[in-house]
Amino acid sequence: MLQWLERRIKHWMEFADFPVWYCPEYRLPLSCAEGLLGIEPRRADYTAWYLLQTDVCEKSQLRKPTPMSFDHLQRVHTRQYLESLWEPDTMAGMLGCSDVRIPTDEVIKTIRLACGGTLDAARYVLDNGGPALNLLGGMHGAGPDFGVGLCPVNDVACTVAALEDEGFDGMISIVDLDAHAPVGTSACLKDHSKIWMGSISTDQADLEGVEGFVVPMGCTNQQYRDVFRALLKAIPESDLVFVIAGGDVLRGDRLGGMNLDLRGVRKRDQDLSRHLGSTPSVWLPGGGYHRDSWRVLAGTALVLAKDSTKPISPSYDPMGERFARLSKELDPADQPPEGWLSADDVAEALRIPGAAQLKLLGYYSEQSIDFALVQFGIIPHLRRLGYRSFRTEIDRSQQGDRFRLFGKSSNEKAPPVSEDGYTEHLLVECLLEDKAMGDDRVLYVHWLTLRNPLAAFSSDRRKLPGQEVPGLGLAREAGEMLIRIAKRLDLAAVAYRPAWYHTAFAGRYHMRFANPIRQGQFEALMRDTSGHKLDLVTKAMADGRVTMNGVVYKWSADTMVIWLDGRQDDRELVEKEKQRVRFEILPESTS
């Protein structure tokens, strides 16, 4: 017990000012990142918010990265290859979203920031010792003239080249714990005499310059741990260590192929952290294609900051927590006035004549909504997607209050073009009503659409029923804002009736069908079609090729709800129905 306490005190004293590199631009400006690529685009955001919300780090410990210069990038990558990154097809193919229009400049900005964060962190630890964490990096799939698997450039190799240019001449170790072998890093650094590279994965291919340790597909915590011990023994004494603490080793990861749980991954990081001690080390997240990938990254931070293996609560929602805190900061009063201060509020206070401005649900003015969209990160994300000059509109109909958000773009192929040379697009439209549901009043969402007219459907991103253009990738943010509205208006729930399977699927993490029988069928449908892409399931259902217990299953709209007081559905009925039914997708007719 005494040794444990001494170790914790020593760790706290050494790493009390543990630095973390992060900025909001670490989120890739791709509206298709979540649905098409299967990644959590907010992984860095969630981790940073969690560290602040739980007091693991103070705000001063979050360091904003400096974009890496192209001079440093060219020390590793060929000029021709770097120039090719501006070609939309090249970047789209590398990121796994072929035929999808992407804002290339903004994507490259994210990449340069990630590389700069790795370089900044390396400089810091060489001056101060101990570990540092960059919340985006470890792009080990990029070689001098190629990039694969969401790795357009190699931040570690570029950092090594930059440090050596600045005079660093020490021994470097690269410990790659990503589920995939470091093909790109090997190509970049295989001939370097002062670099040791070690990798533990399921697909080592005798890479030059890499000491590979192989684990079987589907390996368990214990199987991984046995091989990991051998890797630890192989790490030489080093002046600087880069650790790619891959999150794709987690059970259920879409691309990882391993079977570690969160506890096993945390233990991996703790063992390595203790092994390295105060040796200067830069930790990077590498891959992660799972809903809980952010928990792996946050767990790495907990190990480095506090040597902690305490699990993160399964119910903890970093976005919900952040939006709740922001709402309190925007309007801290328990019983606030009629929304945030608006031009009409000022006019009324000064007794200036004029009609009062219409407010959404009698509470939110256009100005207050504009302010909230900026604070909640919606407008900054839309800017990165290529929009500007935003404006909001509120009007009223028999069904309820409608809010619309418009933005302009310079896309000349999308008429009508306004006098200033820009095209205005409808981006968000929402129709809301304060409505009775049984004995409760709920925020009823009649209509919600999130539109990205600058994007295009493709063979990878097919048009879904009810869609005119692809979405914005902001469904979770929109859901959280609706929850905040319901709480502010003291309503019991948020409710809507999904007309299509994919719209119900989008709310699956928080929303539940009010009817437990329908919820059981919905969960069974997700279970039995989990091996198929969402668009294919939706199309099969529209074509009448989905059966439930042998009978064609037709989707019908039914109420889904999230109760803000935490009330639960009847799980016994849900589970009973879930086990009773089986769904099957029939093959398309060849006739």
GUTI-509569 format. One record per residue (C-alpha): residue in one letter; x, z, y. Coordinates in steps of 0.25 Angstrom, whole numbers, padded with zeros to 4 digits. Layout:
N
{"A"; {X; Z; Y}}
...
***
This chain:
591
{"M"; {0000; 0000; 0000}}
{"L"; {0011; 0004; 0010}}
{"Q"; {0019; -0010; 0007}}
{"W"; {0006; -0017; 0009}}
{"L"; {0004; -0010; 0023}}
{"E"; {0018; -0012; 0027}}
{"R"; {0017; -0027; 0024}}
{"R"; {0004; -0028; 0032}}
{"I"; {0011; -0021; 0044}}
{"K"; {0023; -0030; 0043}}
{"H"; {0015; -0043; 0042}}
{"W"; {0006; -0038; 0054}}
{"M"; {0018; -0035; 0062}}
{"E"; {0025; -0048; 0059}}
{"F"; {0013; -0057; 0061}}
{"A"; {0005; -0050; 0071}}
{"D"; {0005; -0062; 0081}}
{"F"; {0002; -0072; 0069}}
{"P"; {0000; -0085; 0077}}
{"V"; {-0010; -0096; 0073}}
{"W"; {-0011; -0110; 0078}}
{"Y"; {-0024; -0116; 0081}}
{"C"; {-0033; -0124; 0090}}
{"P"; {-0047; -0129; 0090}}
{"E"; {-0042; -0143; 0089}}
{"Y"; {-0037; -0140; 0075}}
{"R"; {-0051; -0144; 0070}}
{"L"; {-0050; -0159; 0067}}
{"P"; {-0059; -0167; 0076}}
{"L"; {-0066; -0173; 0064}}
{"S"; {-0081; -0172; 0063}}
{"C"; {-0080; -0176; 0048}}
{"A"; {-0070; -0165; 0045}}
{"E"; {-0079; -0156; 0038}}
{"G"; {-0089; -0165; 0031}}
{"L"; {-0080; -0177; 0027}}
{"L"; {-0066; -0171; 0026}}
{"G"; {-0071; -0158; 0020}}
{"I"; {-0063; -0149; 0028}}
{"E"; {-0066; -0137; 0037}}
{"P"; {-0062; -0143; 0051}}
{"R"; {-0063; -0129; 0057}}
{"R"; {-0053; -0122; 0048}}
{"A"; {-0043; -0119; 0059}}
{"D"; {-0055; -0115; 0068}}
{"Y"; {-0061; -0106; 0058}}
{"T"; {-0048; -0099; 0055}}
{"A"; {-0044; -0097; 0070}}
{"W"; {-0058; -0091; 0073}}
{"Y"; {-0057; -0082; 0061}}
{"L"; {-0044; -0077; 0065}}
{"L"; {-0049; -0074; 0079}}
{"Q"; {-0062; -0068; 0075}}
{"T"; {-0056; -0059; 0065}}
{"D"; {-0045; -0054; 0073}}
{"V"; {-0034; -0060; 0064}}
{"C"; {-0028; -0067; 0076}}
{"E"; {-0029; -0065; 0091}}
{"K"; {-0032; -0077; 0099}}
{"S"; {-0018; -0077; 0105}}
{"Q"; {-0013; -0079; 0090}}
{"L"; {-0020; -0093; 0090}}
{"R"; {-0010; -0103; 0095}}
{"K"; {-0014; -0117; 0100}}
{"P"; {-0005; -0128; 0094}}
{"T"; {0003; -0138; 0102}}
{"P"; {0001; -0152; 0097}}
{"M"; {0013; -0157; 0089}}
{"S"; {0020; -0169; 0097}}
{"F"; {0020; -0182; 0091}}
{"D"; {0035; -0182; 0092}}
{"H"; {0035; -0170; 0082}}
{"L"; {0025; -0178; 0073}}
{"Q"; {0034; -0190; 0073}}
{"R"; {0045; -0182; 0067}}
{"V"; {0038; -0182; 0054}}
{"H"; {0027; -0193; 0055}}
{"T"; {0030; -0208; 0057}}
{"R"; {0026; -0213; 0071}}
{"Q"; {0017; -0224; 0064}}
{"Y"; {0010; -0214; 0056}}
{"L"; {0007; -0205; 0068}}
{"E"; {0002; -0217; 0075}}
{"S"; {-0007; -0220; 0064}}
{"L"; {-0014; -0207; 0065}}
{"W"; {-0022; -0213; 0078}}
{"E"; {-0028; -0223; 0069}}
{"P"; {-0042; -0218; 0065}}
{"D"; {-0042; -0223; 0051}}
{"T"; {-0028; -0217; 0048}}
{"M"; {-0032; -0203; 0053}}
{"A"; {-0046; -0204; 0047}}
{"G"; {-0041; -0208; 0033}}
{"M"; {-0030; -0197; 0034}}
{"L"; {-0041; -0186; 0037}}
{"G"; {-0050; -0191; 0026}}
{"C"; {-0061; -0197; 0035}}
{"S"; {-0059; -0212; 0034}}
{"D"; {-0068; -0220; 0043}}
{"V"; {-0071; -0208; 0051}}
{"R"; {-0069; -0209; 0066}}
{"I"; {-0060; -0198; 0070}}
{"P"; {-0054; -0194; 0084}}
{"T"; {-0040; -0197; 0081}}
{"D"; {-0034; -0191; 0093}}
{"E"; {-0040; -0178; 0091}}
{"V"; {-0037; -0177; 0076}}
{"I"; {-0022; -0180; 0080}}
{"K"; {-0023; -0169; 0090}}
{"T"; {-0027; -0159; 0079}}
{"I"; {-0016; -0164; 0071}}
{"R"; {-0005; -0162; 0082}}
{"L"; {-0011; -0148; 0085}}
{"A"; {-0010; -0144; 0070}}
{"C"; {0005; -0149; 0070}}
{"G"; {0008; -0142; 0083}}
{"G"; {0002; -0129; 0077}}
{"T"; {0011; -0130; 0065}}
{"L"; {0023; -0132; 0074}}
{"D"; {0019; -0122; 0084}}
{"A"; {0018; -0112; 0073}}
{"A"; {0031; -0115; 0067}}
{"R"; {0038; -0113; 0080}}
{"Y"; {0031; -0100; 0082}}
{"V"; {0035; -0094; 0068}}
{"L"; {0050; -0099; 0070}}
{"D"; {0050; -0091; 0082}}
{"N"; {0042; -0079; 0077}}
{"G"; {0042; -0078; 0062}}
{"G"; {0030; -0076; 0053}}
{"P"; {0018; -0085; 0051}}
{"A"; {0010; -0094; 0060}}
{"L"; {-0003; -0101; 0056}}
{"N"; {-0007; -0115; 0061}}
{"L"; {-0022; -0117; 0058}}
{"L"; {-0020; -0132; 0056}}
{"G"; {-0008; -0139; 0049}}
{"G"; {-0001; -0140; 0035}}
{"M"; {-0004; -0155; 0035}}
{"H"; {0005; -0158; 0023}}
{"G"; {-0001; -0171; 0019}}
{"A"; {0005; -0179; 0030}}
{"G"; {0018; -0186; 0028}}
{"P"; {0027; -0194; 0038}}
{"D"; {0018; -0207; 0037}}
{"F"; {0005; -0202; 0030}}
{"G"; {-0005; -0191; 0031}}
{"V"; {-0015; -0187; 0021}}
{"G"; {-0026; -0176; 0018}}
{"L"; {-0029; -0172; 0033}}
{"C"; {-0014; -0172; 0036}}
{"P"; {-0011; -0182; 0047}}
{"V"; {0003; -0176; 0050}}
{"N"; {0012; -0165; 0044}}
{"D"; {0012; -0153; 0053}}
{"V"; {0022; -0146; 0045}}
{"A"; {0032; -0157; 0044}}
{"C"; {0031; -0160; 0059}}
{"T"; {0033; -0146; 0062}}
{"V"; {0046; -0145; 0054}}
{"A"; {0051; -0158; 0061}}
{"A"; {0048; -0152; 0075}}
{"L"; {0054; -0139; 0072}}
{"E"; {0067; -0146; 0067}}
{"D"; {0067; -0154; 0079}}
{"E"; {0067; -0141; 0087}}
{"G"; {0079; -0136; 0079}}
{"F"; {0073; -0128; 0068}}
{"D"; {0082; -0129; 0055}}
{"G"; {0077; -0119; 0046}}
{"M"; {0071; -0119; 0032}}
{"I"; {0056; -0123; 0031}}
{"S"; {0047; -0120; 0019}}
{"I"; {0033; -0127; 0018}}
{"V"; {0024; -0120; 0009}}
{"D"; {0012; -0129; 0006}}
{"L"; {0000; -0122; 0000}}
{"D"; {-0010; -0133; 0003}}
{"A"; {-0017; -0138; -0010}}
{"H"; {-0011; -0152; -0008}}
{"A"; {0004; -0156; -0009}}
{"P"; {0012; -0158; 0004}}
{"V"; {0013; -0173; 0002}}
{"G"; {0015; -0175; 0017}}
{"T"; {0025; -0164; 0020}}
{"S"; {0033; -0168; 0008}}
{"A"; {0034; -0182; 0014}}
{"C"; {0038; -0176; 0028}}
{"L"; {0048; -0166; 0023}}
{"K"; {0053; -0169; 0009}}
{"D"; {0068; -0172; 0014}}
{"H"; {0069; -0159; 0023}}
{"S"; {0080; -0150; 0018}}
{"K"; {0075; -0138; 0024}}
{"I"; {0061; -0138; 0020}}
{"W"; {0055; -0132; 0007}}
{"M"; {0041; -0137; 0004}}
{"G"; {0032; -0130; -0007}}
{"S"; {0018; -0133; -0010}}
{"I"; {0008; -0128; -0020}}
{"S"; {-0003; -0138; -0023}}
{"T"; {-0011; -0145; -0034}}
{"D"; {-0005; -0158; -0032}}
{"Q"; {0011; -0157; -0030}}
{"A"; {0017; -0171; -0033}}
{"D"; {0032; -0168; -0033}}
{"L"; {0033; -0170; -0018}}
{"E"; {0047; -0171; -0012}}
{"G"; {0052; -0159; -0005}}
{"V"; {0040; -0150; -0010}}
{"E"; {0041; -0139; -0021}}
{"G"; {0027; -0140; -0027}}
{"F"; {0019; -0130; -0034}}
{"V"; {0007; -0135; -0042}}
{"V"; {-0006; -0127; -0044}}
{"P"; {-0017; -0133; -0053}}
{"M"; {-0030; -0139; -0047}}
{"G"; {-0040; -0128; -0046}}
{"C"; {-0029; -0117; -0046}}
{"T"; {-0034; -0103; -0045}}
{"N"; {-0028; -0092; -0036}}
{"Q"; {-0019; -0087; -0047}}
{"Q"; {-0014; -0101; -0051}}
{"Y"; {-0011; -0103; -0037}}
{"R"; {-0004; -0090; -0035}}
{"D"; {0005; -0092; -0047}}
{"V"; {0010; -0105; -0041}}
{"F"; {0011; -0100; -0027}}
{"R"; {0021; -0089; -0031}}
{"A"; {0030; -0099; -0036}}
{"L"; {0029; -0106; -0023}}
{"L"; {0032; -0094; -0015}}
{"K"; {0045; -0092; -0023}}
{"A"; {0049; -0106; -0019}}
{"I"; {0048; -0104; -0004}}
{"P"; {0063; -0103; 0001}}
{"E"; {0067; -0095; 0013}}
{"S"; {0063; -0102; 0025}}
{"D"; {0064; -0102; 0040}}
{"L"; {0050; -0108; 0042}}
{"V"; {0038; -0109; 0032}}
{"F"; {0026; -0118; 0033}}
{"V"; {0014; -0114; 0025}}
{"I"; {0002; -0124; 0022}}
{"A"; {-0008; -0113; 0017}}
{"G"; {-0017; -0124; 0012}}
{"G"; {-0032; -0120; 0012}}
{"D"; {-0036; -0131; 0002}}
{"V"; {-0032; -0122; -0010}}
{"L"; {-0045; -0115; -0008}}
{"R"; {-0055; -0116; -0020}}
{"G"; {-0065; -0127; -0017}}
{"D"; {-0057; -0134; -0007}}
{"R"; {-0061; -0149; -0007}}
{"L"; {-0047; -0154; -0008}}
{"G"; {-0038; -0143; -0013}}
{"G"; {-0041; -0142; -0028}}
{"M"; {-0037; -0127; -0029}}
{"N"; {-0045; -0115; -0032}}
{"L"; {-0039; -0103; -0024}}
{"D"; {-0049; -0094; -0017}}
{"L"; {-0047; -0088; -0003}}
{"R"; {-0041; -0076; -0008}}
{"G"; {-0031; -0084; -0016}}
{"V"; {-0027; -0092; -0004}}
{"R"; {-0025; -0080; 0005}}
{"K"; {-0016; -0074; -0006}}
{"R"; {-0008; -0086; -0006}}
{"D"; {-0006; -0086; 0009}}
{"Q"; {-0003; -0071; 0009}}
{"D"; {0008; -0072; -0002}}
{"L"; {0015; -0083; 0006}}
{"S"; {0014; -0076; 0019}}
{"R"; {0020; -0063; 0013}}
{"H"; {0031; -0072; 0006}}
{"L"; {0035; -0079; 0019}}
{"G"; {0034; -0066; 0027}}
{"S"; {0040; -0068; 0041}}
{"T"; {0046; -0081; 0038}}
{"P"; {0041; -0091; 0049}}
{"S"; {0029; -0098; 0043}}
{"V"; {0018; -0108; 0048}}
{"W"; {0005; -0108; 0040}}
{"L"; {-0004; -0120; 0040}}
{"P"; {-0018; -0122; 0033}}
{"G"; {-0016; -0135; 0026}}
{"G"; {-0028; -0141; 0019}}
{"G"; {-0041; -0134; 0017}}
{"Y"; {-0054; -0142; 0013}}
{"H"; {-0064; -0130; 0011}}
{"R"; {-0074; -0123; 0019}}
{"D"; {-0065; -0110; 0018}}
{"S"; {-0052; -0117; 0021}}
{"W"; {-0052; -0109; 0034}}
{"R"; {-0053; -0096; 0027}}
{"V"; {-0040; -0100; 0020}}
{"L"; {-0033; -0103; 0033}}
{"A"; {-0039; -0090; 0039}}
{"G"; {-0034; -0082; 0027}}
{"T"; {-0020; -0088; 0029}}
{"A"; {-0020; -0083; 0043}}
{"L"; {-0025; -0069; 0038}}
{"V"; {-0013; -0068; 0029}}
{"L"; {-0003; -0072; 0040}}
{"A"; {-0009; -0063; 0051}}
{"K"; {-0013; -0051; 0043}}
{"D"; {-0008; -0053; 0028}}
{"S"; {-0023; -0052; 0025}}
{"T"; {-0030; -0056; 0012}}
{"K"; {-0043; -0051; 0017}}
{"P"; {-0054; -0062; 0014}}
{"I"; {-0062; -0069; 0025}}
{"S"; {-0076; -0065; 0023}}
{"P"; {-0084; -0077; 0016}}
{"S"; {-0095; -0076; 0027}}
{"Y"; {-0085; -0077; 0039}}
{"D"; {-0089; -0089; 0047}}
{"P"; {-0078; -0092; 0058}}
{"M"; {-0087; -0102; 0065}}
{"G"; {-0099; -0093; 0066}}
{"E"; {-0091; -0081; 0071}}
{"R"; {-0084; -0090; 0081}}
{"F"; {-0097; -0095; 0086}}
{"A"; {-0103; -0081; 0087}}
{"R"; {-0092; -0076; 0095}}
{"L"; {-0092; -0088; 0104}}
{"S"; {-0107; -0086; 0106}}
{"K"; {-0104; -0071; 0110}}
{"E"; {-0093; -0076; 0120}}
{"L"; {-0102; -0086; 0126}}
{"D"; {-0113; -0077; 0128}}
{"P"; {-0110; -0062; 0125}}
{"A"; {-0123; -0056; 0129}}
{"D"; {-0132; -0051; 0118}}
{"Q"; {-0144; -0056; 0126}}
{"P"; {-0139; -0067; 0134}}
{"P"; {-0146; -0075; 0145}}
{"E"; {-0152; -0089; 0143}}
{"G"; {-0139; -0095; 0137}}
{"W"; {-0126; -0097; 0144}}
{"L"; {-0125; -0099; 0159}}
{"S"; {-0130; -0112; 0163}}
{"A"; {-0131; -0120; 0175}}
{"D"; {-0146; -0117; 0175}}
{"D"; {-0143; -0102; 0174}}
{"V"; {-0135; -0103; 0186}}
{"A"; {-0145; -0111; 0193}}
{"E"; {-0156; -0101; 0190}}
{"A"; {-0148; -0089; 0194}}
{"L"; {-0145; -0096; 0208}}
{"R"; {-0160; -0100; 0209}}
{"I"; {-0156; -0115; 0210}}
{"P"; {-0169; -0123; 0208}}
{"G"; {-0169; -0132; 0196}}
{"A"; {-0175; -0133; 0182}}
{"A"; {-0169; -0124; 0171}}
{"Q"; {-0161; -0131; 0161}}
{"L"; {-0167; -0132; 0147}}
{"K"; {-0159; -0123; 0137}}
{"L"; {-0158; -0125; 0122}}
{"L"; {-0168; -0115; 0115}}
{"G"; {-0170; -0109; 0129}}
{"Y"; {-0156; -0103; 0129}}
{"Y"; {-0144; -0113; 0129}}
{"S"; {-0141; -0122; 0141}}
{"E"; {-0134; -0135; 0140}}
{"Q"; {-0122; -0128; 0147}}
{"S"; {-0122; -0116; 0138}}
{"I"; {-0122; -0126; 0126}}
{"D"; {-0111; -0134; 0132}}
{"F"; {-0102; -0122; 0133}}
{"A"; {-0105; -0117; 0119}}
{"L"; {-0102; -0131; 0113}}
{"V"; {-0088; -0130; 0120}}
{"Q"; {-0086; -0115; 0116}}
{"F"; {-0090; -0118; 0101}}
{"G"; {-0080; -0129; 0100}}
{"I"; {-0091; -0140; 0099}}
{"I"; {-0087; -0148; 0111}}
{"P"; {-0072; -0147; 0109}}
{"H"; {-0074; -0153; 0095}}
{"L"; {-0083; -0164; 0100}}
{"R"; {-0072; -0168; 0110}}
{"R"; {-0062; -0170; 0099}}
{"L"; {-0072; -0179; 0092}}
{"G"; {-0072; -0188; 0104}}
{"Y"; {-0083; -0183; 0113}}
{"R"; {-0083; -0179; 0128}}
{"S"; {-0093; -0177; 0140}}
{"F"; {-0103; -0168; 0132}}
{"R"; {-0117; -0165; 0137}}
{"T"; {-0128; -0157; 0131}}
{"E"; {-0143; -0159; 0132}}
{"I"; {-0155; -0149; 0129}}
{"D"; {-0169; -0154; 0128}}
{"R"; {-0182; -0148; 0121}}
{"S"; {-0192; -0154; 0111}}
{"Q"; {-0204; -0150; 0103}}
{"Q"; {-0194; -0146; 0092}}
{"G"; {-0184; -0138; 0100}}
{"D"; {-0172; -0139; 0109}}
{"R"; {-0162; -0150; 0108}}
{"F"; {-0148; -0150; 0111}}
{"R"; {-0139; -0162; 0112}}
{"L"; {-0124; -0164; 0115}}
{"F"; {-0118; -0177; 0119}}
{"G"; {-0104; -0181; 0121}}
{"K"; {-0097; -0194; 0125}}
{"S"; {-0086; -0202; 0118}}
{"S"; {-0078; -0214; 0122}}
{"N"; {-0082; -0222; 0110}}
{"E"; {-0085; -0236; 0115}}
{"K"; {-0091; -0240; 0102}}
{"A"; {-0103; -0230; 0104}}
{"P"; {-0112; -0235; 0115}}
{"P"; {-0119; -0232; 0124}}
{"V"; {-0107; -0230; 0133}}
{"S"; {-0109; -0222; 0146}}
{"E"; {-0104; -0226; 0160}}
{"D"; {-0092; -0217; 0158}}
{"G"; {-0088; -0225; 0146}}
{"Y"; {-0092; -0214; 0135}}
{"T"; {-0102; -0214; 0125}}
{"E"; {-0111; -0202; 0124}}
{"H"; {-0115; -0197; 0111}}
{"L"; {-0125; -0187; 0105}}
{"L"; {-0117; -0177; 0098}}
{"V"; {-0126; -0165; 0095}}
{"E"; {-0141; -0164; 0095}}
{"C"; {-0148; -0151; 0091}}
{"L"; {-0163; -0148; 0091}}
{"L"; {-0166; -0133; 0090}}
{"E"; {-0178; -0124; 0090}}
{"D"; {-0181; -0109; 0090}}
{"K"; {-0191; -0109; 0078}}
{"A"; {-0199; -0099; 0070}}
{"M"; {-0195; -0099; 0055}}
{"G"; {-0203; -0088; 0048}}
{"D"; {-0202; -0075; 0055}}
{"D"; {-0189; -0080; 0062}}
{"R"; {-0185; -0089; 0074}}
{"V"; {-0174; -0098; 0070}}
{"L"; {-0165; -0109; 0077}}
{"Y"; {-0171; -0121; 0071}}
{"V"; {-0162; -0134; 0071}}
{"H"; {-0171; -0146; 0071}}
{"W"; {-0160; -0155; 0073}}
{"L"; {-0144; -0155; 0074}}
{"T"; {-0135; -0167; 0074}}
{"L"; {-0120; -0167; 0077}}
{"R"; {-0116; -0181; 0079}}
{"N"; {-0102; -0188; 0080}}
{"P"; {-0105; -0202; 0085}}
{"L"; {-0090; -0205; 0086}}
{"A"; {-0089; -0203; 0071}}
{"A"; {-0093; -0213; 0060}}
{"F"; {-0098; -0213; 0046}}
{"S"; {-0089; -0218; 0036}}
{"S"; {-0087; -0219; 0021}}
{"D"; {-0082; -0205; 0021}}
{"R"; {-0092; -0200; 0031}}
{"R"; {-0106; -0206; 0027}}
{"K"; {-0118; -0205; 0036}}
{"L"; {-0128; -0194; 0032}}
{"P"; {-0143; -0194; 0033}}
{"G"; {-0147; -0191; 0047}}
{"Q"; {-0134; -0194; 0053}}
{"E"; {-0132; -0205; 0064}}
{"V"; {-0117; -0202; 0066}}
{"P"; {-0107; -0192; 0059}}
{"G"; {-0107; -0177; 0063}}
{"L"; {-0098; -0169; 0072}}
{"G"; {-0093; -0159; 0062}}
{"L"; {-0099; -0148; 0070}}
{"A"; {-0110; -0143; 0061}}
{"R"; {-0105; -0129; 0059}}
{"E"; {-0103; -0127; 0074}}
{"A"; {-0117; -0132; 0077}}
{"G"; {-0122; -0123; 0066}}
{"E"; {-0115; -0111; 0072}}
{"M"; {-0120; -0114; 0086}}
{"L"; {-0134; -0115; 0081}}
{"I"; {-0132; -0101; 0075}}
{"R"; {-0127; -0096; 0088}}
{"I"; {-0140; -0101; 0095}}
{"A"; {-0149; -0095; 0085}}
{"K"; {-0142; -0081; 0087}}
{"R"; {-0142; -0082; 0102}}
{"L"; {-0157; -0085; 0102}}
{"D"; {-0159; -0074; 0092}}
{"L"; {-0165; -0083; 0081}}
{"A"; {-0165; -0080; 0066}}
{"A"; {-0159; -0092; 0061}}
{"V"; {-0154; -0107; 0062}}
{"A"; {-0163; -0116; 0054}}
{"Y"; {-0164; -0131; 0051}}
{"R"; {-0169; -0141; 0041}}
{"P"; {-0158; -0150; 0036}}
{"A"; {-0164; -0164; 0033}}
{"W"; {-0153; -0168; 0025}}
{"Y"; {-0144; -0162; 0014}}
{"H"; {-0131; -0164; 0023}}
{"T"; {-0137; -0156; 0035}}
{"A"; {-0140; -0145; 0025}}
{"F"; {-0126; -0145; 0020}}
{"A"; {-0120; -0144; 0034}}
{"G"; {-0127; -0130; 0035}}
{"R"; {-0124; -0125; 0021}}
{"Y"; {-0115; -0114; 0025}}
{"H"; {-0124; -0107; 0034}}
{"M"; {-0138; -0112; 0032}}
{"R"; {-0148; -0110; 0021}}
{"F"; {-0161; -0116; 0017}}
{"A"; {-0172; -0106; 0020}}
{"N"; {-0178; -0109; 0006}}
{"P"; {-0169; -0103; -0004}}
{"I"; {-0173; -0113; -0015}}
{"R"; {-0169; -0124; -0005}}
{"Q"; {-0156; -0117; -0003}}
{"G"; {-0153; -0116; -0018}}
{"Q"; {-0155; -0131; -0019}}
{"F"; {-0146; -0134; -0007}}
{"E"; {-0135; -0125; -0013}}
{"A"; {-0137; -0132; -0027}}
{"L"; {-0136; -0146; -0020}}
{"M"; {-0123; -0142; -0013}}
{"R"; {-0117; -0137; -0026}}
{"D"; {-0121; -0149; -0034}}
{"T"; {-0117; -0160; -0024}}
{"S"; {-0104; -0153; -0020}}
{"G"; {-0095; -0164; -0026}}
{"H"; {-0101; -0174; -0017}}
{"K"; {-0100; -0178; -0002}}
{"L"; {-0111; -0173; 0007}}
{"D"; {-0115; -0187; 0011}}
{"L"; {-0116; -0192; -0003}}
{"V"; {-0125; -0180; -0007}}
{"T"; {-0134; -0183; 0006}}
{"K"; {-0135; -0198; 0002}}
{"A"; {-0138; -0195; -0012}}
{"M"; {-0149; -0186; -0008}}
{"A"; {-0155; -0196; 0001}}
{"D"; {-0154; -0207; -0010}}
{"G"; {-0161; -0198; -0019}}
{"R"; {-0149; -0196; -0029}}
{"V"; {-0149; -0181; -0028}}
{"T"; {-0156; -0173; -0039}}
{"M"; {-0160; -0159; -0041}}
{"N"; {-0162; -0155; -0055}}
{"G"; {-0164; -0170; -0058}}
{"V"; {-0174; -0173; -0047}}
{"V"; {-0171; -0180; -0035}}
{"Y"; {-0168; -0171; -0024}}
{"K"; {-0173; -0174; -0010}}
{"W"; {-0168; -0167; 0002}}
{"S"; {-0178; -0160; 0011}}
{"A"; {-0177; -0153; 0024}}
{"D"; {-0178; -0138; 0023}}
{"T"; {-0174; -0126; 0032}}
{"M"; {-0160; -0121; 0032}}
{"V"; {-0157; -0108; 0040}}
{"I"; {-0146; -0098; 0043}}
{"W"; {-0152; -0084; 0046}}
{"L"; {-0144; -0077; 0057}}
{"D"; {-0147; -0064; 0052}}
{"G"; {-0140; -0067; 0039}}
{"R"; {-0152; -0067; 0030}}
{"Q"; {-0150; -0074; 0016}}
{"D"; {-0158; -0084; 0008}}
{"D"; {-0163; -0079; -0006}}
{"R"; {-0150; -0082; -0014}}
{"E"; {-0157; -0079; -0027}}
{"L"; {-0167; -0090; -0025}}
{"V"; {-0156; -0099; -0019}}
{"E"; {-0146; -0097; -0031}}
{"K"; {-0158; -0099; -0041}}
{"E"; {-0162; -0112; -0035}}
{"K"; {-0147; -0116; -0034}}
{"Q"; {-0145; -0114; -0049}}
{"R"; {-0158; -0121; -0053}}
{"V"; {-0155; -0134; -0047}}
{"R"; {-0145; -0145; -0049}}
{"F"; {-0142; -0157; -0040}}
{"E"; {-0136; -0170; -0044}}
{"I"; {-0132; -0183; -0036}}
{"L"; {-0136; -0195; -0044}}
{"P"; {-0127; -0208; -0043}}
{"E"; {-0131; -0219; -0033}}
{"S"; {-0138; -0230; -0040}}
{"T"; {-0130; -0243; -0043}}
{"S"; {-0141; -0252; -0043}}
***
